[in-house]
Amino acid sequence: MVRPHKERQIEQLPPVTHYKPVGKPLRSLEEVILTIEEMEAVRLADIELLDQKSAAERMAISRPTFHRIVNRAHQKIAAALWQGCALRVDGGSFKIAHTCQKTPRDFLCQTCGHRWSLPHGTGQRCQELVCPACQADTVKREDE
């Protein structure tokens, strides 16, 4: 009997979830699916440049498991690029877990002065937010 997959810890959701070759409609492309934990492994290994031991600790998994996840992700990314496929980041078995998870971030609308808070780790960037009161996109973090 196969053991169930444990949830992997990720620190943030990817800001972009779809990639495709320019000039080709998405409906005409084959799609390669990269799981969220595979994307997190690529982020830790290739963007933060962590060694496998440190990256595995951050994801709360063993080093061999991290190695398998990041290798599978690299193979999928390379295949999608080489074959001209669309790449979608979706699914997997994960939970968002980091030290700032419960810390709220305070925002201020520069247009109407409305203040509100959102939990850290939602994956939404300040540039993408709109004011819930007036729908303006002139939002700024209060602590900036």
N, CA, C and O atoms as CSV, one atom per row, in Angstrom:
chain,resi,resn,atom,element,x,y,z
A,1,MET,N,N,0.835,-1.178,0.000
A,1,MET,CA,C,0.000,0.000,0.000
A,1,MET,C,C,0.886,1.250,0.000
A,1,MET,O,O,1.876,1.308,0.728
A,2,VAL,N,N,0.539,2.222,-0.793
A,2,VAL,CA,C,1.319,3.444,-0.935
A,2,VAL,C,C,1.013,4.391,0.222
A,2,VAL,O,O,-0.140,4.575,0.610
A,3,ARG,N,N,2.079,4.986,0.764
A,3,ARG,CA,C,1.882,5.970,1.835
A,3,ARG,C,C,1.271,7.242,1.265
A,3,ARG,O,O,1.600,7.631,0.145
A,4,PRO,N,N,0.386,7.899,2.016
A,4,PRO,CA,C,-0.165,9.172,1.534
A,4,PRO,C,C,0.910,10.255,1.564
A,4,PRO,O,O,1.809,10.227,2.404
A,5,HIS,N,N,0.807,11.215,0.634
A,5,HIS,CA,C,1.751,12.327,0.592
A,5,HIS,C,C,1.513,13.250,1.775
A,5,HIS,O,O,0.375,13.601,2.086
A,6,LYS,N,N,2.605,13.642,2.434
A,6,LYS,CA,C,2.495,14.655,3.476
A,6,LYS,C,C,2.375,16.019,2.817
A,6,LYS,O,O,2.901,16.243,1.727
A,7,GLU,N,N,1.681,16.925,3.486
A,7,GLU,CA,C,1.623,18.293,2.972
A,7,GLU,C,C,3.006,18.923,3.090
A,7,GLU,O,O,3.665,18.807,4.123
A,8,ARG,N,N,3.434,19.581,2.034
A,8,ARG,CA,C,4.715,20.295,2.043
A,8,ARG,C,C,4.458,21.722,2.506
A,8,ARG,O,O,3.412,22.302,2.213
A,9,GLN,N,N,5.408,22.274,3.221
A,9,GLN,CA,C,5.281,23.668,3.646
A,9,GLN,C,C,5.800,24.582,2.547
A,9,GLN,O,O,6.885,24.363,2.009
A,10,ILE,N,N,5.036,25.587,2.222
A,10,ILE,CA,C,5.515,26.613,1.304
A,10,ILE,C,C,5.390,27.954,2.008
A,10,ILE,O,O,4.558,28.126,2.899
A,11,GLU,N,N,6.217,28.894,1.606
A,11,GLU,CA,C,6.225,30.199,2.263
A,11,GLU,C,C,5.317,31.202,1.577
A,11,GLU,O,O,4.820,32.125,2.221
A,12,GLN,N,N,5.093,31.037,0.287
A,12,GLN,CA,C,4.216,31.964,-0.434
A,12,GLN,C,C,3.707,31.309,-1.701
A,12,GLN,O,O,4.338,30.408,-2.255
A,13,LEU,N,N,2.567,31.774,-2.143
A,13,LEU,CA,C,2.022,31.292,-3.412
A,13,LEU,C,C,2.732,32.006,-4.555
A,13,LEU,O,O,3.113,33.168,-4.410
A,14,PRO,N,N,2.916,31.339,-5.683
A,14,PRO,CA,C,3.575,32.006,-6.810
A,14,PRO,C,C,2.728,33.162,-7.335
A,14,PRO,O,O,1.506,33.043,-7.420
A,15,PRO,N,N,3.370,34.284,-7.690
A,15,PRO,CA,C,2.611,35.448,-8.164
A,15,PRO,C,C,2.001,35.249,-9.550
A,15,PRO,O,O,1.017,35.905,-9.890
A,16,VAL,N,N,2.567,34.362,-10.343
A,16,VAL,CA,C,2.068,34.081,-11.694
A,16,VAL,C,C,1.874,32.573,-11.802
A,16,VAL,O,O,2.717,31.803,-11.343
A,17,THR,N,N,0.761,32.148,-12.410
A,17,THR,CA,C,0.477,30.714,-12.473
A,17,THR,C,C,0.373,30.152,-13.886
A,17,THR,O,O,0.213,28.942,-14.047
A,18,HIS,N,N,0.459,30.989,-14.908
A,18,HIS,CA,C,0.373,30.509,-16.290
A,18,HIS,C,C,1.485,31.129,-17.135
A,18,HIS,O,O,1.738,32.331,-17.062
A,19,TYR,N,N,2.135,30.302,-17.926
A,19,TYR,CA,C,3.167,30.745,-18.859
A,19,TYR,C,C,2.901,30.058,-20.189
A,19,TYR,O,O,2.508,28.892,-20.219
A,20,LYS,N,N,3.113,30.776,-21.295
A,20,LYS,CA,C,2.908,30.163,-22.605
A,20,LYS,C,C,3.793,30.857,-23.626
A,20,LYS,O,O,4.215,31.993,-23.412
A,21,PRO,N,N,4.078,30.184,-24.735
A,21,PRO,CA,C,4.840,30.828,-25.802
A,21,PRO,C,C,4.063,32.005,-26.383
A,21,PRO,O,O,2.840,31.955,-26.508
A,22,VAL,N,N,4.775,33.043,-26.729
A,22,VAL,CA,C,4.160,34.237,-27.324
A,22,VAL,C,C,3.613,33.890,-28.703
A,22,VAL,O,O,4.232,33.138,-29.455
A,23,GLY,N,N,2.452,34.440,-29.025
A,23,GLY,CA,C,1.898,34.306,-30.364
A,23,GLY,C,C,1.117,33.039,-30.634
A,23,GLY,O,O,0.642,32.834,-31.751
A,24,LYS,N,N,0.974,32.176,-29.624
A,24,LYS,CA,C,0.199,30.950,-29.817
A,24,LYS,C,C,-0.976,30.972,-28.850
A,24,LYS,O,O,-0.784,31.227,-27.661
A,25,PRO,N,N,-2.190,30.710,-29.333
A,25,PRO,CA,C,-3.337,30.692,-28.426
A,25,PRO,C,C,-3.232,29.521,-27.443
A,25,PRO,O,O,-2.821,28.421,-27.811
A,26,LEU,N,N,-3.605,29.773,-26.208
A,26,LEU,CA,C,-3.505,28.771,-25.151
A,26,LEU,C,C,-4.264,27.495,-25.497
A,26,LEU,O,O,-3.804,26.396,-25.187
A,27,ARG,N,N,-5.418,27.634,-26.134
A,27,ARG,CA,C,-6.238,26.450,-26.432
A,27,ARG,C,C,-5.566,25.491,-27.422
A,27,ARG,O,O,-5.947,24.323,-27.505
A,28,SER,N,N,-4.570,25.976,-28.171
A,28,SER,CA,C,-3.901,25.111,-29.143
A,28,SER,C,C,-2.630,24.470,-28.580
A,28,SER,O,O,-1.943,23.734,-29.288
A,29,LEU,N,N,-2.317,24.744,-27.322
A,29,LEU,CA,C,-1.070,24.251,-26.736
A,29,LEU,C,C,-1.305,23.090,-25.786
A,29,LEU,O,O,-2.325,23.023,-25.101
A,30,GLU,N,N,-0.338,22.172,-25.756
A,30,GLU,CA,C,-0.327,21.166,-24.703
A,30,GLU,C,C,0.052,21.875,-23.420
A,30,GLU,O,O,0.751,22.888,-23.448
A,31,GLU,N,N,-0.406,21.348,-22.294
A,31,GLU,CA,C,-0.149,22.006,-21.016
A,31,GLU,C,C,0.650,21.086,-20.102
A,31,GLU,O,O,0.329,19.906,-19.960
A,32,VAL,N,N,1.680,21.629,-19.493
A,32,VAL,CA,C,2.460,20.929,-18.482
A,32,VAL,C,C,2.074,21.543,-17.143
A,32,VAL,O,O,2.076,22.765,-16.994
A,33,ILE,N,N,1.741,20.695,-16.163
A,33,ILE,CA,C,1.324,21.202,-14.854
A,33,ILE,C,C,2.459,21.021,-13.854
A,33,ILE,O,O,2.960,19.917,-13.639
A,34,LEU,N,N,2.845,22.138,-13.253
A,34,LEU,CA,C,3.863,22.183,-12.210
A,34,LEU,C,C,3.117,22.389,-10.892
A,34,LEU,O,O,2.343,23.338,-10.769
A,35,THR,N,N,3.338,21.512,-9.903
A,35,THR,CA,C,2.626,21.683,-8.636
A,35,THR,C,C,3.194,22.875,-7.868
A,35,THR,O,O,4.303,23.337,-8.138
A,36,ILE,N,N,2.426,23.350,-6.926
A,36,ILE,CA,C,2.860,24.508,-6.134
A,36,ILE,C,C,4.119,24.166,-5.345
A,36,ILE,O,O,5.008,25.007,-5.217
A,37,GLU,N,N,4.212,22.951,-4.815
A,37,GLU,CA,C,5.430,22.603,-4.074
A,37,GLU,C,C,6.639,22.462,-5.003
A,37,GLU,O,O,7.766,22.730,-4.584
A,38,GLU,N,N,6.427,22.047,-6.253
A,38,GLU,CA,C,7.541,22.031,-7.216
A,38,GLU,C,C,8.013,23.453,-7.505
A,38,GLU,O,O,9.215,23.704,-7.591
A,39,MET,N,N,7.075,24.376,-7.656
A,39,MET,CA,C,7.438,25.775,-7.893
A,39,MET,C,C,8.178,26.351,-6.686
A,39,MET,O,O,9.134,27.110,-6.849
A,40,GLU,N,N,7.741,25.995,-5.480
A,40,GLU,CA,C,8.416,26.461,-4.262
A,40,GLU,C,C,9.839,25.906,-4.199
A,40,GLU,O,O,10.764,26.621,-3.813
A,41,ALA,N,N,10.020,24.650,-4.571
A,41,ALA,CA,C,11.357,24.054,-4.571
A,41,ALA,C,C,12.271,24.776,-5.560
A,41,ALA,O,O,13.438,25.024,-5.258
A,42,VAL,N,N,11.750,25.111,-6.731
A,42,VAL,CA,C,12.534,25.865,-7.721
A,42,VAL,C,C,12.881,27.247,-7.173
A,42,VAL,O,O,14.004,27.721,-7.345
A,43,ARG,N,N,11.924,27.892,-6.515
A,43,ARG,CA,C,12.182,29.220,-5.935
A,43,ARG,C,C,13.306,29.155,-4.902
A,43,ARG,O,O,14.218,29.982,-4.915
A,44,LEU,N,N,13.234,28.169,-4.011
A,44,LEU,CA,C,14.247,28.055,-2.962
A,44,LEU,C,C,15.620,27.704,-3.534
A,44,LEU,O,O,16.634,28.253,-3.103
A,45,ALA,N,N,15.650,26.790,-4.504
A,45,ALA,CA,C,16.928,26.342,-5.063
A,45,ALA,C,C,17.528,27.338,-6.042
A,45,ALA,O,O,18.732,27.595,-6.000
A,46,ASP,N,N,16.712,27.903,-6.922
A,46,ASP,CA,C,17.243,28.694,-8.034
A,46,ASP,C,C,17.134,30.204,-7.853
A,46,ASP,O,O,17.896,30.947,-8.471
A,47,ILE,N,N,16.219,30.670,-7.033
A,47,ILE,CA,C,16.097,32.111,-6.812
A,47,ILE,C,C,16.774,32.502,-5.503
A,47,ILE,O,O,17.559,33.449,-5.466
A,48,GLU,N,N,16.469,31.771,-4.421
A,48,GLU,CA,C,17.120,32.070,-3.145
A,48,GLU,C,C,18.490,31.411,-3.030
A,48,GLU,O,O,19.244,31.705,-2.102
A,49,LEU,N,N,18.818,30.524,-3.966
A,49,LEU,CA,C,20.120,29.848,-4.033
A,49,LEU,C,C,20.474,29.099,-2.750
A,49,LEU,O,O,21.625,29.108,-2.314
A,50,LEU,N,N,19.477,28.453,-2.151
A,50,LEU,CA,C,19.722,27.657,-0.953
A,50,LEU,C,C,20.275,26.296,-1.341
A,50,LEU,O,O,19.964,25.774,-2.412
A,51,ASP,N,N,21.097,25.721,-0.466
A,51,ASP,CA,C,21.522,24.343,-0.702
A,51,ASP,C,C,20.336,23.436,-0.385
A,51,ASP,O,O,19.365,23.866,0.238
A,52,GLN,N,N,20.421,22.180,-0.816
A,52,GLN,CA,C,19.269,21.287,-0.686
A,52,GLN,C,C,18.889,21.027,0.764
A,52,GLN,O,O,17.708,20.875,1.075
A,53,LYS,N,N,19.866,20.974,1.646
A,53,LYS,CA,C,19.569,20.733,3.060
A,53,LYS,C,C,18.751,21.885,3.646
A,53,LYS,O,O,17.747,21.652,4.319
A,54,SER,N,N,19.174,23.118,3.395
A,54,SER,CA,C,18.457,24.293,3.920
A,54,SER,C,C,17.069,24.418,3.299
A,54,SER,O,O,16.098,24.720,3.992
A,55,ALA,N,N,16.980,24.184,1.996
A,55,ALA,CA,C,15.687,24.275,1.311
A,55,ALA,C,C,14.729,23.202,1.829
A,55,ALA,O,O,13.545,23.469,2.032
A,56,ALA,N,N,15.240,21.996,2.040
A,56,ALA,CA,C,14.408,20.910,2.564
A,56,ALA,C,C,13.882,21.249,3.956
A,56,ALA,O,O,12.726,20.966,4.271
A,57,GLU,N,N,14.727,21.855,4.789
A,57,GLU,CA,C,14.287,22.260,6.129
A,57,GLU,C,C,13.173,23.299,6.040
A,57,GLU,O,O,12.210,23.239,6.806
A,58,ARG,N,N,13.293,24.248,5.118
A,58,ARG,CA,C,12.271,25.290,4.969
A,58,ARG,C,C,10.941,24.698,4.505
A,58,ARG,O,O,9.881,25.233,4.830
A,59,MET,N,N,10.989,23.595,3.745
A,59,MET,CA,C,9.756,22.948,3.283
A,59,MET,C,C,9.305,21.828,4.221
A,59,MET,O,O,8.283,21.187,3.976
A,60,ALA,N,N,10.068,21.590,5.300
A,60,ALA,CA,C,9.762,20.552,6.295
A,60,ALA,C,C,9.702,19.158,5.665
A,60,ALA,O,O,8.803,18.369,5.956
A,61,ILE,N,N,10.677,18.871,4.797
A,61,ILE,CA,C,10.781,17.561,4.150
A,61,ILE,C,C,12.233,17.101,4.221
A,61,ILE,O,O,13.118,17.871,4.593
A,62,SER,N,N,12.470,15.847,3.865
A,62,SER,CA,C,13.843,15.338,3.873
A,62,SER,C,C,14.603,15.855,2.651
A,62,SER,O,O,14.004,16.283,1.664
A,63,ARG,N,N,15.928,15.807,2.740
A,63,ARG,CA,C,16.744,16.260,1.625
A,63,ARG,C,C,16.518,15.414,0.376
A,63,ARG,O,O,16.409,15.975,-0.715
A,64,PRO,N,N,16.442,14.071,0.491
A,64,PRO,CA,C,16.155,13.285,-0.718
A,64,PRO,C,C,14.799,13.618,-1.350
A,64,PRO,O,O,14.671,13.618,-2.574
A,65,THR,N,N,13.794,13.899,-0.528
A,65,THR,CA,C,12.483,14.281,-1.061
A,65,THR,C,C,12.583,15.615,-1.787
A,65,THR,O,O,12.021,15.777,-2.870
A,66,PHE,N,N,13.299,16.577,-1.193
A,66,PHE,CA,C,13.488,17.869,-1.865
A,66,PHE,C,C,14.181,17.655,-3.211
A,66,PHE,O,O,13.788,18.247,-4.216
A,67,HIS,N,N,15.202,16.818,-3.228
A,67,HIS,CA,C,15.945,16.535,-4.467
A,67,HIS,C,C,15.009,15.991,-5.550
A,67,HIS,O,O,15.074,16.420,-6.702
A,68,ARG,N,N,14.146,15.053,-5.180
A,68,ARG,CA,C,13.201,14.493,-6.148
A,68,ARG,C,C,12.227,15.556,-6.657
A,68,ARG,O,O,11.940,15.614,-7.852
A,69,ILE,N,N,11.718,16.395,-5.752
A,69,ILE,CA,C,10.752,17.426,-6.141
A,69,ILE,C,C,11.390,18.432,-7.088
A,69,ILE,O,O,10.811,18.748,-8.128
A,70,VAL,N,N,12.572,18.940,-6.751
A,70,VAL,CA,C,13.206,19.970,-7.586
A,70,VAL,C,C,13.647,19.380,-8.930
A,70,VAL,O,O,13.572,20.063,-9.951
A,71,ASN,N,N,14.102,18.137,-8.944
A,71,ASN,CA,C,14.471,17.509,-10.226
A,71,ASN,C,C,13.253,17.321,-11.122
A,71,ASN,O,O,13.321,17.569,-12.326
A,72,ARG,N,N,12.143,16.883,-10.539
A,72,ARG,CA,C,10.908,16.716,-11.314
A,72,ARG,C,C,10.459,18.069,-11.876
A,72,ARG,O,O,10.019,18.150,-13.023
A,73,ALA,N,N,10.569,19.126,-11.073
A,73,ALA,CA,C,10.193,20.472,-11.530
A,73,ALA,C,C,11.092,20.926,-12.674
A,73,ALA,O,O,10.602,21.448,-13.675
A,74,HIS,N,N,12.397,20.733,-12.538
A,74,HIS,CA,C,13.326,21.132,-13.603
A,74,HIS,C,C,13.025,20.389,-14.902
A,74,HIS,O,O,13.087,20.977,-15.982
A,75,GLN,N,N,12.699,19.096,-14.803
A,75,GLN,CA,C,12.366,18.322,-16.001
A,75,GLN,C,C,11.104,18.853,-16.669
A,75,GLN,O,O,11.052,18.972,-17.893
A,76,LYS,N,N,10.093,19.170,-15.877
A,76,LYS,CA,C,8.845,19.696,-16.442
A,76,LYS,C,C,9.063,21.053,-17.103
A,76,LYS,O,O,8.555,21.303,-18.196
A,77,ILE,N,N,9.814,21.927,-16.443
A,77,ILE,CA,C,10.077,23.260,-16.998
A,77,ILE,C,C,10.865,23.148,-18.296
A,77,ILE,O,O,10.539,23.808,-19.283
A,78,ALA,N,N,11.901,22.315,-18.300
A,78,ALA,CA,C,12.713,22.136,-19.507
A,78,ALA,C,C,11.875,21.566,-20.650
A,78,ALA,O,O,11.995,22.019,-21.789
A,79,ALA,N,N,11.035,20.584,-20.361
A,79,ALA,CA,C,10.186,19.992,-21.402
A,79,ALA,C,C,9.213,21.026,-21.958
A,79,ALA,O,O,9.013,21.099,-23.170
A,80,ALA,N,N,8.605,21.830,-21.077
A,80,ALA,CA,C,7.655,22.851,-21.534
A,80,ALA,C,C,8.349,23.876,-22.419
A,80,ALA,O,O,7.800,24.275,-23.447
A,81,LEU,N,N,9.538,24.306,-22.041
A,81,LEU,CA,C,10.270,25.287,-22.847
A,81,LEU,C,C,10.703,24.688,-24.182
A,81,LEU,O,O,10.535,25.313,-25.229
A,82,TRP,N,N,11.252,23.495,-24.147
A,82,TRP,CA,C,11.781,22.874,-25.363
A,82,TRP,C,C,10.677,22.515,-26.350
A,82,TRP,O,O,10.845,22.671,-27.560
A,83,GLN,N,N,9.540,22.032,-25.832
A,83,GLN,CA,C,8.454,21.573,-26.699
A,83,GLN,C,C,7.427,22.661,-26.996
A,83,GLN,O,O,6.471,22.422,-27.734
A,84,GLY,N,N,7.611,23.841,-26.434
A,84,GLY,CA,C,6.680,24.941,-26.681
A,84,GLY,C,C,5.314,24.726,-26.061
A,84,GLY,O,O,4.298,25.104,-26.645
A,85,CYS,N,N,5.282,24.120,-24.883
A,85,CYS,CA,C,4.016,23.862,-24.186
A,85,CYS,C,C,3.683,25.019,-23.249
A,85,CYS,O,O,4.557,25.800,-22.871
A,86,ALA,N,N,2.417,25.115,-22.886
A,86,ALA,CA,C,2.009,26.042,-21.833
A,86,ALA,C,C,2.400,25.414,-20.499
A,86,ALA,O,O,2.406,24.191,-20.360
A,87,LEU,N,N,2.721,26.244,-19.531
A,87,LEU,CA,C,3.093,25.772,-18.200
A,87,LEU,C,C,2.107,26.375,-17.205
A,87,LEU,O,O,1.941,27.593,-17.137
A,88,ARG,N,N,1.454,25.503,-16.431
A,88,ARG,CA,C,0.484,25.972,-15.434
A,88,ARG,C,C,0.943,25.517,-14.064
A,88,ARG,O,O,1.287,24.349,-13.882
A,89,VAL,N,N,0.952,26.425,-13.094
A,89,VAL,CA,C,1.309,26.104,-11.717
A,89,VAL,C,C,0.006,25.921,-10.960
A,89,VAL,O,O,-0.770,26.863,-10.796
A,90,ASP,N,N,-0.227,24.689,-10.498
A,90,ASP,CA,C,-1.516,24.394,-9.882
A,90,ASP,C,C,-1.438,23.086,-9.113
A,90,ASP,O,O,-0.711,22.170,-9.498
A,91,GLY,N,N,-2.188,23.005,-8.030
A,91,GLY,CA,C,-2.369,21.744,-7.326
A,91,GLY,C,C,-1.209,21.361,-6.437
A,91,GLY,O,O,-0.298,22.151,-6.186
A,92,GLY,N,N,-1.264,20.145,-5.974
A,92,GLY,CA,C,-0.249,19.628,-5.078
A,92,GLY,C,C,-0.806,19.461,-3.677
A,92,GLY,O,O,-1.993,19.676,-3.428
A,93,SER,N,N,0.067,19.078,-2.781
A,93,SER,CA,C,-0.303,18.864,-1.387
A,93,SER,C,C,0.579,19.774,-0.545
A,93,SER,O,O,1.732,19.440,-0.271
A,94,PHE,N,N,0.048,20.918,-0.134
A,94,PHE,CA,C,0.876,21.911,0.546
A,94,PHE,C,C,0.074,22.696,1.565
A,94,PHE,O,O,-1.157,22.676,1.569
A,95,LYS,N,N,0.798,23.385,2.424
A,95,LYS,CA,C,0.197,24.355,3.337
A,95,LYS,C,C,1.141,25.545,3.417
A,95,LYS,O,O,2.361,25.392,3.359
A,96,ILE,N,N,0.560,26.732,3.551
A,96,ILE,CA,C,1.381,27.925,3.702
A,96,ILE,C,C,1.782,28.000,5.164
A,96,ILE,O,O,0.928,28.079,6.048
A,97,ALA,N,N,3.069,27.975,5.414
A,97,ALA,CA,C,3.560,27.989,6.785
A,97,ALA,C,C,4.852,28.786,6.846
A,97,ALA,O,O,5.878,28.359,6.318
A,98,HIS,N,N,4.800,29.926,7.481
A,98,HIS,CA,C,6.006,30.718,7.694
A,98,HIS,C,C,5.817,31.584,8.924
A,98,HIS,O,O,4.720,31.655,9.479
A,99,THR,N,N,6.859,32.228,9.340
A,99,THR,CA,C,6.838,32.967,10.599
A,99,THR,C,C,5.903,34.160,10.562
A,99,THR,O,O,5.374,34.542,11.606
A,100,CYS,N,N,5.678,34.759,9.417
A,100,CYS,CA,C,4.840,35.962,9.322
A,100,CYS,C,C,3.389,35.639,9.001
A,100,CYS,O,O,2.602,36.555,8.765
A,101,GLN,N,N,3.013,34.369,8.987
A,101,GLN,CA,C,1.700,33.968,8.488
A,101,GLN,C,C,0.545,34.683,9.188
A,101,GLN,O,O,-0.438,35.037,8.538
A,102,LYS,N,N,0.644,34.900,10.485
A,102,LYS,CA,C,-0.469,35.499,11.210
A,102,LYS,C,C,-0.330,37.013,11.348
A,102,LYS,O,O,-1.234,37.666,11.870
A,103,THR,N,N,0.773,37.576,10.895
A,103,THR,CA,C,0.988,39.010,11.011
A,103,THR,C,C,0.192,39.743,9.943
A,103,THR,O,O,0.391,39.504,8.752
A,104,PRO,N,N,-0.713,40.637,10.355
A,104,PRO,CA,C,-1.464,41.383,9.333
A,104,PRO,C,C,-0.617,42.499,8.722
A,104,PRO,O,O,0.281,43.043,9.363
A,105,ARG,N,N,-0.921,42.815,7.496
A,105,ARG,CA,C,-0.299,43.954,6.820
A,105,ARG,C,C,-1.363,45.028,6.686
A,105,ARG,O,O,-2.502,44.752,6.310
A,106,ASP,N,N,-0.979,46.244,6.997
A,106,ASP,CA,C,-1.916,47.365,6.950
A,106,ASP,C,C,-1.742,48.131,5.649
A,106,ASP,O,O,-0.623,48.394,5.211
A,107,PHE,N,N,-2.874,48.486,5.035
A,107,PHE,CA,C,-2.870,49.194,3.760
A,107,PHE,C,C,-3.646,50.494,3.878
A,107,PHE,O,O,-4.551,50.623,4.703
A,108,LEU,N,N,-3.275,51.463,3.033
A,108,LEU,CA,C,-3.909,52.774,3.002
A,108,LEU,C,C,-4.191,53.145,1.557
A,108,LEU,O,O,-3.313,53.051,0.699
A,109,CYS,N,N,-5.429,53.569,1.291
A,109,CYS,CA,C,-5.784,54.059,-0.039
A,109,CYS,C,C,-5.389,55.530,-0.109
A,109,CYS,O,O,-5.831,56.336,0.710
A,110,GLN,N,N,-4.564,55.874,-1.081
A,110,GLN,CA,C,-4.097,57.249,-1.243
A,110,GLN,C,C,-5.195,58.152,-1.808
A,110,GLN,O,O,-5.098,59.376,-1.725
A,111,THR,N,N,-6.238,57.550,-2.381
A,111,THR,CA,C,-7.326,58.336,-2.966
A,111,THR,C,C,-8.359,58.744,-1.917
A,111,THR,O,O,-8.683,59.925,-1.788
A,112,CYS,N,N,-8.879,57.760,-1.162
A,112,CYS,CA,C,-9.967,58.068,-0.222
A,112,CYS,C,C,-9.552,57.994,1.242
A,112,CYS,O,O,-10.330,58.372,2.118
A,113,GLY,N,N,-8.334,57.512,1.528
A,113,GLY,CA,C,-7.860,57.439,2.907
A,113,GLY,C,C,-8.335,56.222,3.682
A,113,GLY,O,O,-8.089,56.125,4.884
A,114,HIS,N,N,-9.014,55.289,3.015
A,114,HIS,CA,C,-9.511,54.079,3.678
A,114,HIS,C,C,-8.331,53.222,4.143
A,114,HIS,O,O,-7.361,53.040,3.407
A,115,ARG,N,N,-8.423,52.694,5.378
A,115,ARG,CA,C,-7.392,51.813,5.931
A,115,ARG,C,C,-7.990,50.423,6.140
A,115,ARG,O,O,-9.147,50.299,6.543
A,116,TRP,N,N,-7.207,49.381,5.868
A,116,TRP,CA,C,-7.644,48.010,6.118
A,116,TRP,C,C,-6.427,47.120,6.258
A,116,TRP,O,O,-5.308,47.527,5.944
A,117,SER,N,N,-6.650,45.895,6.734
A,117,SER,CA,C,-5.575,44.931,6.956
A,117,SER,C,C,-5.864,43.650,6.200
A,117,SER,O,O,-7.017,43.263,6.011
A,118,LEU,N,N,-4.793,43.001,5.774
A,118,LEU,CA,C,-4.865,41.677,5.157
A,118,LEU,C,C,-3.798,40.811,5.803
A,118,LEU,O,O,-2.739,41.321,6.168
A,119,PRO,N,N,-4.045,39.508,5.956
A,119,PRO,CA,C,-3.005,38.648,6.516
A,119,PRO,C,C,-1.828,38.527,5.562
A,119,PRO,O,O,-2.001,38.536,4.343
A,120,HIS,N,N,-0.643,38.414,6.119
A,120,HIS,CA,C,0.562,38.224,5.320
A,120,HIS,C,C,0.520,36.832,4.699
A,120,HIS,O,O,0.011,35.895,5.314
A,121,GLY,N,N,1.048,36.690,3.496
A,121,GLY,CA,C,1.139,35.381,2.866
A,121,GLY,C,C,-0.023,35.022,1.976
A,121,GLY,O,O,-0.209,33.846,1.663
A,122,THR,N,N,-0.815,35.996,1.556
A,122,THR,CA,C,-1.939,35.705,0.666
A,122,THR,C,C,-1.484,35.571,-0.776
A,122,THR,O,O,-2.234,35.078,-1.619
A,123,GLY,N,N,-0.266,36.002,-1.069
A,123,GLY,CA,C,0.238,35.949,-2.441
A,123,GLY,C,C,-0.113,37.178,-3.248
A,123,GLY,O,O,0.299,37.294,-4.402
A,124,GLN,N,N,-0.869,38.104,-2.667
A,124,GLN,CA,C,-1.231,39.337,-3.371
A,124,GLN,C,C,-0.194,40.404,-3.097
A,124,GLN,O,O,0.169,40.646,-1.946
A,125,ARG,N,N,0.278,41.037,-4.141
A,125,ARG,CA,C,1.235,42.126,-3.990
A,125,ARG,C,C,0.483,43.436,-3.866
A,125,ARG,O,O,-0.642,43.572,-4.345
A,126,CYS,N,N,1.114,44.388,-3.223
A,126,CYS,CA,C,0.487,45.691,-2.999
A,126,CYS,C,C,0.100,46.349,-4.325
A,126,CYS,O,O,-0.949,46.987,-4.414
A,127,GLN,N,N,0.943,46.199,-5.363
A,127,GLN,CA,C,0.660,46.810,-6.665
A,127,GLN,C,C,-0.615,46.250,-7.295
A,127,GLN,O,O,-1.222,46.902,-8.144
A,128,GLU,N,N,-1.025,45.050,-6.886
A,128,GLU,CA,C,-2.193,44.403,-7.477
A,128,GLU,C,C,-3.480,44.700,-6.712
A,128,GLU,O,O,-4.565,44.348,-7.175
A,129,LEU,N,N,-3.375,45.341,-5.551
A,129,LEU,CA,C,-4.550,45.584,-4.714
A,129,LEU,C,C,-5.347,46.791,-5.187
A,129,LEU,O,O,-4.802,47.734,-5.760
A,130,VAL,N,N,-6.644,46.738,-4.935
A,130,VAL,CA,C,-7.513,47.900,-5.137
A,130,VAL,C,C,-8.224,48.163,-3.816
A,130,VAL,O,O,-8.460,47.244,-3.031
A,131,CYS,N,N,-8.554,49.400,-3.585
A,131,CYS,CA,C,-9.225,49.808,-2.351
A,131,CYS,C,C,-10.616,49.171,-2.292
A,131,CYS,O,O,-11.374,49.269,-3.256
A,132,PRO,N,N,-10.964,48.519,-1.175
A,132,PRO,CA,C,-12.303,47.938,-1.072
A,132,PRO,C,C,-13.403,48.997,-0.971
A,132,PRO,O,O,-14.568,48.699,-1.232
A,133,ALA,N,N,-13.047,50.229,-0.597
A,133,ALA,CA,C,-14.052,51.289,-0.451
A,133,ALA,C,C,-14.338,52.005,-1.765
A,133,ALA,O,O,-15.497,52.209,-2.126
A,134,CYS,N,N,-13.259,52.396,-2.496
A,134,CYS,CA,C,-13.473,53.223,-3.699
A,134,CYS,C,C,-12.986,52.565,-4.993
A,134,CYS,O,O,-13.143,53.141,-6.069
A,135,GLN,N,N,-12.401,51.373,-4.904
A,135,GLN,CA,C,-11.905,50.611,-6.058
A,135,GLN,C,C,-10.710,51.264,-6.758
A,135,GLN,O,O,-10.370,50.872,-7.875
A,136,ALA,N,N,-10.069,52.248,-6.129
A,136,ALA,CA,C,-8.881,52.883,-6.718
A,136,ALA,C,C,-7.685,51.951,-6.571
A,136,ALA,O,O,-7.637,51.133,-5.653
A,137,ASP,N,N,-6.726,52.076,-7.472
A,137,ASP,CA,C,-5.528,51.240,-7.399
A,137,ASP,C,C,-4.339,52.000,-6.802
A,137,ASP,O,O,-3.187,51.631,-7.033
A,138,THR,N,N,-4.610,53.032,-6.054
A,138,THR,CA,C,-3.563,53.842,-5.418
A,138,THR,C,C,-3.369,53.381,-3.977
A,138,THR,O,O,-3.530,54.163,-3.041
A,139,VAL,N,N,-3.024,52.113,-3.807
A,139,VAL,CA,C,-2.893,51.499,-2.492
A,139,VAL,C,C,-1.423,51.460,-2.097
A,139,VAL,O,O,-0.551,51.200,-2.925
A,140,LYS,N,N,-1.164,51.721,-0.825
A,140,LYS,CA,C,0.200,51.707,-0.315
A,140,LYS,C,C,0.197,51.007,1.039
A,140,LYS,O,O,-0.760,51.131,1.805
A,141,ARG,N,N,1.272,50.268,1.335
A,141,ARG,CA,C,1.425,49.682,2.664
A,141,ARG,C,C,1.648,50.804,3.654
A,141,ARG,O,O,2.379,51.749,3.356
A,142,GLU,N,N,1.039,50.723,4.819
A,142,GLU,CA,C,1.158,51.790,5.816
A,142,GLU,C,C,2.552,51.878,6.405
A,142,GLU,O,O,2.987,52.966,6.782
A,143,ASP,N,N,3.266,50.761,6.495
A,143,ASP,CA,C,4.593,50.795,7.114
A,143,ASP,C,C,5.700,51.182,6.141
A,143,ASP,O,O,6.872,51.151,6.516
A,144,GLU,N,N,5.371,51.543,4.916
A,144,GLU,CA,C,6.391,51.935,3.931
A,144,GLU,C,C,6.664,53.416,4.002
A,144,GLU,O,O,7.492,53.928,3.250
